[in-house]
Amino acid sequence: MVSTGVASAAEVEQAWADNKLAQVLYHDWEAQTYDEKWSISFDDRCTTVVRDRFLRVLESTRRPGESLPYGRTLELGAGTGFFSLNLKLAGLVDEVHVSDLSPGMVEAAKENARRLGFEIEGRVADAEALPYEDDTFDLVVGHAVIHHIPDVEGALREVVRVLKPGGRFVIAGEPTTIGHWYARHISRATWETATRVSKLPPFRQKWARAQAELDESSRAAALEAVVDLHTFDPGELAATAARAGAADVGTATEELLSAVAGWPIRTVEYAVAEDALGFGWATFAYTTWKRLMRVDAVLGRVVPQKFFYNVGVTGTKPAR
């Protein structure tokens, strides 16, 4: 099922009772605009972000002598391929396979790879029942994916199953429970303020977004609430991975001040007219995030993991 536009109110209502339908509706709808929405690219900017995020999680339990690049790699819930394709561009993985519950996302990832000059294998797949044989992959990766999966432990058990003995998984970009709480409240307050101010007479002509677009964003937000199923305490996430059969489990977190600033900045971008913000705003948003990420790296030495916005988890399949 491929959606050509944002889900209707009736479809959103149906999706409340059928999470798999919600996942497909939402991610098929997002497939063609996902990269633009989240400022995803396949260049030095995003390749550096992905490389650093991957290595930050990996280094929490990386074994002596564990060599790079990894060979046969599967991205779980790949979306448009943000994580695995940039890992390949960074020279950290060789052969890329992608899977996603959304047919639209699988096709978008394959097309992105073609534009970059290489081919990847892709399958429409449920993360709780991966269509791959045991002991298939050297590495399984994921980014902002397991919070969408109803049975997280079951999905991680599948990840361990398809790994070769001694193989590793690295999953990054998952929301922490505390981080999700403050991001949601900051975003909601920003949305209400920005939409209200943009409709005032001095700003209306340039800043006000059409009501139909605001309504569409509201329906999208409603459907997003259906597909976002979990938030994580880092310690509990590590315990879940261990119960799924993983060894060498570790977690790493990032984004504290950068998230507190980043969520209102991004919310403003969706609350006002598309052409109201220019290149100067984009430069401000990116440089602010980068600078605060450097501060967050220092804070990570003293602030408990649970207060950061993103958590990543890694582990290995026990060698036989």
C-alpha positions as CSV (number, residue, x, y, z in Angstrom):
1,M,0.0,0.0,0.0
2,V,1.6,3.3,-1.1
3,S,0.0,6.5,-0.1
4,T,0.3,9.5,-2.4
5,G,-0.4,12.1,0.1
6,V,-0.9,12.7,3.8
7,A,-3.4,10.3,5.4
8,S,-7.0,11.4,5.6
9,A,-8.8,11.8,8.9
10,A,-10.6,8.5,8.3
11,E,-7.3,6.7,7.6
12,V,-5.7,8.2,10.8
13,E,-8.8,6.9,12.8
14,Q,-8.4,3.4,11.3
15,A,-4.6,3.5,12.1
16,W,-5.3,3.9,15.8
17,A,-6.5,0.3,15.8
18,D,-3.9,-1.1,13.4
19,N,-0.3,0.0,14.1
20,K,1.1,-1.8,11.1
21,L,-1.2,0.1,8.9
22,A,-0.2,3.3,10.7
23,Q,3.5,2.6,10.1
24,V,2.9,2.0,6.3
25,L,0.6,5.0,5.9
26,Y,2.9,7.4,7.7
27,H,6.2,6.3,6.2
28,D,4.9,5.8,2.6
29,W,3.5,9.4,2.9
30,E,6.9,10.6,4.2
31,A,9.0,8.7,1.7
32,Q,9.1,11.4,-1.0
33,T,9.7,14.4,1.3
34,Y,11.5,12.7,4.2
35,D,15.0,13.8,3.3
36,E,13.9,17.5,2.8
37,K,11.9,17.4,6.1
38,W,14.8,16.2,8.2
39,S,17.6,18.0,6.2
40,I,19.0,14.6,5.1
41,S,21.8,14.6,2.6
42,F,24.5,12.3,1.4
43,D,27.5,14.6,1.5
44,D,30.2,15.6,4.0
45,R,27.7,17.3,6.3
46,C,25.5,14.3,7.0
47,T,28.3,11.7,6.4
48,T,30.3,13.3,9.3
49,V,27.2,13.3,11.5
50,V,26.5,9.6,10.8
51,R,30.1,8.5,11.2
52,D,30.4,10.3,14.5
53,R,27.1,9.0,15.8
54,F,27.9,5.4,14.8
55,L,31.4,5.5,16.3
56,R,30.1,7.1,19.5
57,V,27.8,4.1,20.1
58,L,30.2,1.5,18.8
59,E,33.1,2.7,21.0
60,S,31.0,2.0,24.2
61,T,31.9,-1.7,23.9
62,R,34.1,-2.1,20.8
63,R,36.4,-5.1,21.3
64,P,40.2,-4.9,20.7
65,G,41.0,-5.9,17.2
66,E,37.4,-5.4,15.9
67,S,38.2,-4.1,12.4
68,L,36.6,-1.7,10.1
69,P,35.0,-1.6,7.6
70,Y,32.2,-4.1,8.3
71,G,31.2,-6.3,5.4
72,R,27.6,-7.4,4.7
73,T,25.4,-4.8,6.5
74,L,21.6,-4.6,7.0
75,E,19.8,-1.4,7.9
76,L,16.7,-2.1,9.9
77,G,13.8,0.3,9.2
78,A,16.1,2.1,6.8
79,G,13.8,4.8,5.7
80,T,15.5,6.6,2.8
81,G,18.9,5.1,3.7
82,F,20.2,8.0,5.8
83,F,22.3,5.8,8.1
84,S,23.6,3.0,6.0
85,L,24.3,5.0,2.8
86,N,26.2,7.6,4.7
87,L,28.1,4.8,6.6
88,K,29.1,3.4,3.2
89,L,30.2,6.9,2.0
90,A,32.2,7.2,5.2
91,G,34.0,3.9,4.4
92,L,32.6,2.1,7.5
93,V,30.6,-0.5,5.7
94,D,31.0,-2.3,2.3
95,E,27.8,-4.2,1.1
96,V,24.5,-2.5,2.0
97,H,21.1,-4.1,2.4
98,V,18.0,-2.2,3.6
99,S,14.7,-3.3,5.0
100,D,11.6,-1.3,5.9
101,L,7.9,-2.0,6.5
102,S,7.1,0.8,4.0
103,P,7.5,0.0,0.3
104,G,7.9,3.7,-0.4
105,M,10.8,4.0,1.9
106,V,12.6,0.9,0.4
107,E,12.3,2.4,-3.1
108,A,13.5,5.8,-1.9
109,A,16.6,4.2,-0.3
110,K,17.4,2.2,-3.4
111,E,17.0,5.3,-5.6
112,N,19.2,7.4,-3.3
113,A,21.9,4.7,-3.6
114,R,21.6,4.8,-7.4
115,R,22.1,8.5,-7.4
116,L,25.2,8.0,-5.4
117,G,26.6,5.5,-8.0
118,F,26.0,2.1,-6.4
119,E,23.3,-0.5,-6.0
120,I,21.8,-1.9,-2.7
121,E,19.5,-4.7,-2.0
122,G,16.2,-3.8,-0.3
123,R,13.2,-5.8,1.1
124,V,9.9,-4.8,2.5
125,A,10.1,-6.4,5.9
126,D,8.7,-6.5,9.4
127,A,11.5,-6.0,11.9
128,E,9.8,-8.6,14.2
129,A,10.1,-11.3,11.5
130,L,13.1,-10.5,9.3
131,P,13.1,-12.4,5.9
132,Y,16.8,-13.4,6.2
133,E,18.5,-16.6,7.1
134,D,20.4,-17.1,10.4
135,D,24.0,-15.9,10.5
136,T,23.7,-13.6,7.4
137,F,25.1,-10.2,8.3
138,D,28.4,-8.9,9.7
139,L,26.6,-5.8,11.0
140,V,23.0,-4.6,11.6
141,V,22.4,-0.9,12.0
142,G,19.3,1.2,12.6
143,H,18.6,4.9,13.2
144,A,15.5,6.2,15.0
145,V,13.7,2.9,14.3
146,I,13.1,0.7,17.3
147,H,10.8,3.3,19.0
148,H,8.4,2.5,16.1
149,I,8.4,-1.3,16.7
150,P,5.7,-2.8,19.0
151,D,7.9,-5.6,20.3
152,V,11.4,-4.1,20.8
153,E,12.9,-7.2,22.5
154,G,11.5,-9.4,19.7
155,A,13.0,-7.2,17.1
156,L,16.4,-7.2,18.8
157,R,16.2,-11.0,19.0
158,E,15.7,-11.1,15.3
159,V,18.7,-8.8,14.8
160,V,20.8,-11.2,16.9
161,R,19.5,-14.1,14.9
162,V,20.5,-12.7,11.5
163,L,23.9,-11.7,12.6
164,K,26.9,-13.9,12.1
165,P,28.5,-15.2,15.3
166,G,30.6,-12.4,16.6
167,G,28.7,-9.9,14.4
168,R,27.6,-6.6,15.8
169,F,24.5,-4.3,15.8
170,V,24.6,-0.5,16.3
171,I,21.2,1.3,16.7
172,A,21.3,5.0,17.2
173,G,19.1,8.0,17.4
174,E,16.4,6.7,19.7
175,P,14.4,9.0,22.0
176,T,15.0,8.9,25.7
177,T,12.0,9.1,28.0
178,I,13.1,12.4,29.6
179,G,14.3,13.8,26.3
180,H,11.0,13.1,24.6
181,W,9.1,14.8,27.4
182,Y,11.0,18.1,27.1
183,A,11.1,18.0,23.3
184,R,7.4,17.5,23.1
185,H,6.6,20.3,25.5
186,I,9.0,22.7,23.9
187,S,7.7,21.9,20.4
188,R,4.1,22.4,21.4
189,A,4.7,25.7,23.0
190,T,6.8,26.9,20.0
191,W,4.1,25.8,17.5
192,E,1.3,27.6,19.3
193,T,3.4,30.8,19.7
194,A,4.7,30.8,16.1
195,T,1.4,30.1,14.4
196,R,-0.3,32.8,16.5
197,V,2.3,35.5,16.0
198,S,2.5,34.7,12.2
199,K,-1.2,35.6,11.9
200,L,-0.8,39.0,13.4
201,P,-1.2,41.9,10.9
202,P,2.4,43.0,10.9
203,F,3.6,39.5,10.0
204,R,0.6,37.9,8.2
205,Q,1.5,38.6,4.6
206,K,5.0,37.1,4.8
207,W,4.9,34.7,7.7
208,A,1.5,33.1,7.9
209,R,1.2,29.6,6.5
210,A,-2.0,28.6,4.7
211,Q,-4.6,27.0,7.0
212,A,-4.8,24.0,4.7
213,E,-1.1,23.4,5.2
214,L,-1.4,23.8,9.0
215,D,-4.3,21.3,9.0
216,E,-2.2,18.8,7.0
217,S,0.7,19.2,9.5
218,S,-1.8,18.6,12.3
219,R,-3.0,15.3,10.7
220,A,0.6,14.3,10.1
221,A,1.4,15.0,13.8
222,A,-1.6,12.9,14.8
223,L,-0.4,10.0,12.7
224,E,3.2,10.4,14.0
225,A,1.8,10.0,17.5
226,V,0.4,6.6,16.5
227,V,3.7,5.3,15.1
228,D,5.9,6.6,17.9
229,L,5.4,3.8,20.4
230,H,8.3,3.9,22.8
231,T,10.8,6.1,24.6
232,F,13.8,4.6,26.4
233,D,15.7,4.7,29.7
234,P,19.3,3.9,28.6
235,G,19.8,1.3,31.3
236,E,16.5,-0.4,30.6
237,L,17.3,-0.5,26.8
238,A,20.6,-2.2,27.5
239,A,18.8,-4.8,29.7
240,T,16.3,-5.4,26.8
241,A,19.2,-6.0,24.4
242,A,20.8,-8.5,26.8
243,R,17.5,-10.4,27.2
244,A,17.3,-10.6,23.4
245,G,20.6,-12.6,23.5
246,A,23.1,-9.9,22.8
247,A,26.6,-9.8,24.4
248,D,28.9,-6.8,24.9
249,V,25.9,-4.5,25.3
250,G,26.6,-0.8,25.7
251,T,24.7,2.5,25.3
252,A,25.7,6.0,24.4
253,T,23.7,9.2,24.4
254,E,23.9,12.7,22.8
255,E,22.0,15.9,22.3
256,L,21.0,17.9,25.4
257,L,21.4,21.6,24.8
258,S,21.4,20.9,21.1
259,A,18.0,19.3,21.4
260,V,16.6,22.0,23.6
261,A,17.5,24.6,20.9
262,G,17.0,22.3,17.9
263,W,13.3,21.4,18.5
264,P,12.0,24.9,18.6
265,I,14.1,25.9,15.6
266,R,12.7,23.1,13.5
267,T,9.2,23.7,14.8
268,V,9.3,27.3,13.6
269,E,10.2,26.0,10.1
270,Y,6.9,24.1,9.9
271,A,4.8,26.8,11.6
272,V,5.5,29.7,9.2
273,A,5.3,30.1,5.5
274,E,7.8,28.0,3.5
275,D,9.5,31.0,1.8
276,A,9.6,33.2,5.0
277,L,12.9,31.7,6.1
278,G,16.0,32.0,3.9
279,F,19.6,30.8,3.7
280,G,20.5,32.9,6.8
281,W,18.1,31.0,8.9
282,A,19.4,27.6,7.6
283,T,23.0,28.7,8.4
284,F,22.0,29.9,11.9
285,A,20.1,26.6,12.6
286,Y,23.0,24.3,11.5
287,T,25.8,26.3,13.2
288,T,23.8,26.6,16.4
289,W,23.2,22.8,16.5
290,K,26.9,22.0,15.8
291,R,28.2,24.4,18.5
292,L,25.8,23.0,21.1
293,M,26.7,19.5,20.1
294,R,30.3,20.3,21.1
295,V,29.1,21.6,24.5
296,D,27.0,18.4,24.9
297,A,30.0,16.3,24.3
298,V,31.6,17.9,27.4
299,L,28.4,17.6,29.4
300,G,28.3,13.9,28.6
301,R,31.2,13.4,31.0
302,V,29.2,14.6,34.0
303,V,25.4,14.5,33.1
304,P,23.6,11.1,33.5
305,Q,22.7,9.5,30.1
306,K,18.9,9.6,30.8
307,F,18.8,13.4,30.5
308,F,20.1,13.5,26.9
309,Y,17.6,13.4,24.0
310,N,19.1,10.5,21.9
311,V,20.3,7.1,23.1
312,G,22.0,4.4,21.0
313,V,22.6,0.8,21.9
314,T,25.1,-1.8,20.6
315,G,25.9,-5.4,21.2
316,T,27.2,-8.5,19.5
317,K,26.1,-12.0,18.8
318,P,27.9,-14.5,21.0
319,A,30.5,-16.5,19.1
320,R,29.9,-20.2,19.1
